[in-house]
Amino acid sequence: MAEKVEQNELPTCPWYRLCDVEKHRCCTSAWIVINNKVYDVTAFLAEHPGGEEILLEQAGCDCTKIFDSIGHSLDAHLVAEKYVIGELHPVSDLFILTCNRMEQQ
């Protein structure tokens, strides 16, 4: 069950539902979710050390599990913060579909 969000805990950035994120799955608009934060990584695709293909495979998805499993550096976390555009809506937490395509292969 979703936790009650207190008035003073409301995020200052926009909320998105997972269905909103799922619409951004291509090289012209690539969004991902990591730890309930929504990132627009479109401008970072060409700069990603692992190649843009990795990000495009995860675009439109909650990729928290794979992001954490790779063991990204503190620097990677700091770089990622530049691309935060919002947070995953609390109701979305009830319906998260982990679509880590790399795990399915």
C-alpha positions as CSV (number, residue, x, y, z in Angstrom):
1,M,0.0,0.0,0.0
2,A,1.3,3.5,-0.8
3,E,2.5,5.6,2.0
4,K,0.6,8.8,2.8
5,V,2.4,11.8,1.5
6,E,2.5,14.6,4.0
7,Q,1.9,18.2,2.8
8,N,5.4,19.2,3.7
9,E,6.9,16.3,1.8
10,L,5.4,17.2,-1.6
11,P,8.2,17.4,-4.2
12,T,9.1,20.7,-5.7
13,C,9.5,19.2,-9.2
14,P,6.8,17.7,-11.4
15,W,5.3,14.3,-10.9
16,Y,5.1,11.8,-13.7
17,R,3.3,8.5,-13.9
18,L,5.1,5.5,-15.3
19,C,2.7,5.6,-18.3
20,D,4.1,9.1,-19.1
21,V,7.7,7.8,-18.9
22,E,6.9,4.9,-21.2
23,K,6.1,7.3,-24.0
24,H,9.8,8.5,-24.1
25,R,11.6,5.5,-25.6
26,C,13.6,6.8,-28.5
27,C,16.8,8.7,-29.3
28,T,14.9,12.0,-29.7
29,S,13.2,11.7,-26.2
30,A,14.6,9.2,-23.7
31,W,13.4,9.1,-20.2
32,I,14.2,6.7,-17.4
33,V,13.3,6.2,-13.8
34,I,15.9,5.5,-11.1
35,N,14.9,5.4,-7.4
36,N,11.5,7.2,-8.2
37,K,13.2,10.1,-9.9
38,V,12.5,10.7,-13.6
39,Y,15.4,11.6,-15.8
40,D,15.4,13.0,-19.3
41,V,18.7,11.4,-20.6
42,T,18.2,12.4,-24.2
43,A,21.1,14.9,-24.1
44,F,23.3,12.4,-22.3
45,L,22.9,9.5,-24.8
46,A,26.1,10.2,-26.8
47,E,28.1,10.9,-23.6
48,H,27.1,7.7,-21.7
49,P,30.4,5.7,-21.1
50,G,28.6,2.4,-21.8
51,G,27.2,3.7,-25.1
52,E,23.8,5.1,-26.0
53,E,22.4,1.7,-26.8
54,I,22.4,0.8,-23.1
55,L,20.3,3.8,-22.2
56,L,18.0,3.4,-25.2
57,E,17.3,-0.3,-24.1
58,Q,16.1,1.1,-20.8
59,A,14.3,4.2,-22.1
60,G,10.7,4.4,-20.9
61,C,11.3,2.1,-18.0
62,D,12.1,2.0,-14.3
63,C,15.8,0.9,-14.5
64,T,16.6,1.2,-10.8
65,K,17.5,-2.4,-10.4
66,I,20.0,-2.5,-13.3
67,F,21.4,0.9,-12.4
68,D,22.1,-0.2,-8.8
69,S,23.5,-3.6,-9.9
70,I,26.1,-2.0,-12.1
71,G,27.6,-0.1,-9.1
72,H,27.8,3.3,-10.6
73,S,30.4,5.7,-9.1
74,L,29.6,8.8,-7.0
75,D,30.5,10.9,-10.0
76,A,27.9,9.0,-12.1
77,H,25.3,9.8,-9.5
78,L,26.2,13.5,-9.5
79,V,26.1,13.6,-13.4
80,A,22.7,11.9,-13.3
81,E,21.3,14.6,-11.1
82,K,21.7,17.1,-13.9
83,Y,19.0,15.2,-15.9
84,V,16.3,15.0,-13.2
85,I,13.0,16.4,-14.5
86,G,10.6,15.2,-11.9
87,E,9.6,12.3,-9.6
88,L,7.5,9.2,-10.1
89,H,4.0,9.8,-8.9
90,P,3.4,7.9,-5.6
91,V,0.4,6.1,-7.1
92,S,2.7,4.7,-9.8
93,D,4.5,2.8,-7.1
94,L,1.6,0.5,-6.9
95,F,1.9,-0.4,-10.6
96,I,5.6,-0.3,-11.3
97,L,6.4,-2.6,-14.2
98,T,10.1,-3.4,-14.1
99,C,11.0,-3.7,-17.7
100,N,14.7,-4.3,-17.6
101,R,15.0,-5.6,-21.1
102,M,18.6,-6.6,-20.5
103,E,17.4,-9.1,-17.8
104,Q,14.9,-10.6,-20.2
105,Q,17.6,-11.5,-22.8
